[in-house]
């Protein structure tokens, strides 16, 4: 009878070890949930960035003035009838 109790205690301990430490344990599940939450936050940031880029692309496709403004700001382009002044800060 005593060996049966010892056997049952050992089995319960083994199950507890698996529950807390092994594959599929509480620690692993918690870690995976945390990783999922971090990935969802990153995905939300990337989705917002993609939406801003899509809006910019739509704007550039639909409005010629947007393309002109971008060329002026990024490339320093000017029209034939304009005078370009470069102001340097010291």
C-alpha positions as CSV (number, residue, x, y, z in Angstrom):
1,X,0.0,0.0,0.0
2,X,2.9,2.3,0.8
3,X,4.5,1.7,-2.6
4,X,1.2,2.6,-4.3
5,X,1.1,6.0,-2.5
6,X,4.8,6.6,-3.4
7,X,4.0,5.8,-7.0
8,X,1.0,8.1,-7.1
9,X,3.0,11.0,-5.5
10,X,5.8,10.5,-8.1
11,X,3.3,10.5,-11.0
12,X,1.7,13.7,-9.6
13,X,5.1,15.3,-9.3
14,X,6.0,14.3,-12.9
15,X,2.7,15.8,-14.1
16,X,3.3,19.0,-12.2
17,X,6.8,19.3,-13.7
18,X,5.4,18.9,-17.2
19,X,2.6,21.5,-16.4
20,X,5.1,24.1,-15.2
21,X,8.2,23.5,-17.2
22,X,7.7,21.2,-20.2
23,X,6.4,21.8,-23.7
24,X,3.0,23.3,-23.6
25,X,3.6,24.5,-20.0
26,X,2.2,27.6,-18.4
27,X,5.5,29.4,-18.9
28,X,5.6,28.6,-22.6
29,X,2.0,29.6,-23.2
30,X,2.6,32.9,-21.4
31,X,5.7,33.5,-23.5
32,X,3.9,32.8,-26.7
33,X,1.0,35.1,-25.7
34,X,3.5,37.9,-25.0
35,X,5.2,37.3,-28.4
36,X,1.8,37.4,-30.1
37,X,0.9,40.7,-28.4
38,X,4.2,42.2,-29.5
39,X,3.7,41.0,-33.0
40,X,0.2,42.4,-33.2
41,X,1.5,45.8,-32.0
42,X,4.2,45.7,-34.6
43,X,1.6,44.7,-37.3
44,X,-0.6,47.6,-36.3
45,X,2.3,50.0,-36.6
46,X,3.2,48.6,-40.0
47,X,-0.5,48.7,-41.2
48,X,-0.7,52.4,-40.2
49,X,2.6,53.1,-42.1
50,X,1.2,51.2,-45.1
51,X,-2.0,53.2,-45.0
52,X,0.0,56.5,-45.0
53,X,2.0,55.3,-47.9
54,X,-1.1,54.2,-49.9
55,X,-2.7,57.6,-49.2
56,X,0.5,59.3,-50.5
57,X,0.5,57.1,-53.6
58,X,-3.2,57.9,-54.3
59,X,-2.5,61.6,-53.9
60,X,0.5,61.5,-56.3
61,X,-1.5,59.6,-58.9
62,X,-4.6,61.9,-58.7
63,X,-3.1,65.3,-58.3
64,X,-0.4,66.8,-60.5
65,X,0.2,69.5,-58.0
66,X,1.3,66.9,-55.5
67,X,4.0,65.6,-57.9
68,X,5.1,69.2,-58.5
69,X,5.3,69.9,-54.8
70,X,7.3,66.8,-54.2
71,X,9.7,67.6,-57.0
72,X,10.2,71.1,-55.6
73,X,10.8,70.0,-52.0
74,X,13.0,66.9,-52.7
75,X,14.7,67.7,-55.9
76,X,14.9,71.5,-55.8
77,X,13.2,72.0,-59.1
78,X,11.9,75.4,-60.3
79,X,9.8,76.7,-63.1
80,X,11.2,78.7,-66.0
81,X,9.7,82.0,-64.9
82,X,10.8,81.6,-61.2
83,X,13.9,82.9,-59.5
84,X,15.6,80.6,-57.0
85,X,17.1,82.0,-53.8
86,X,19.2,79.9,-51.5
87,X,19.4,81.1,-47.9
88,X,22.1,79.7,-45.8
89,X,22.1,79.8,-42.0
90,X,25.4,80.3,-40.3
